[in-house]
Amino acid sequence: MGYLCPKEGQKNILKSEIKQDNNIGVNIERKQNMLIELEEKIKTVQEQVQEKLTEQLDNDENKHEEDNNETSEDENNQ
């Protein structure tokens, strides 16, 4: 099983509590709103992480291309 961030853990707990509360007739509106907000935060963080990873991969790829070009130029100059 993969790593779950703390927010994912909170999300799972809220889902479980909502299900239990609903089964016993407790008002679940507050927890449902908390769950919606938490899911939005998780989505935002996931998007930010994806963006940073994409930037890093692009930077690494560009660096690798620059290194290859320098190596080719050095070999041509010898």
C-alpha positions, 0 to 999 in steps of 0.5 A: 500500500502506498503512502497516504498523506495526513489529509488523505487520512483525515478524508478517510476518517471523515468518510467513515464518521459520516457513514456511521453518523448517517446510520444512527441518524446524526446530522452529517451536514457539518462533516460533509462540508468539512469533507468537501473543503478537505477534498478541495485542499487535497486537489489543490495540493496534488495539482501544485505537486504535479506542477512542480514535478513537471517543472523539475522534469523539464528543467532536468531534461533541459539540463541533460540536453545542454550537457549532451550539447556541451559533450558533443561540442567538446568531442568535435573540438578535439 
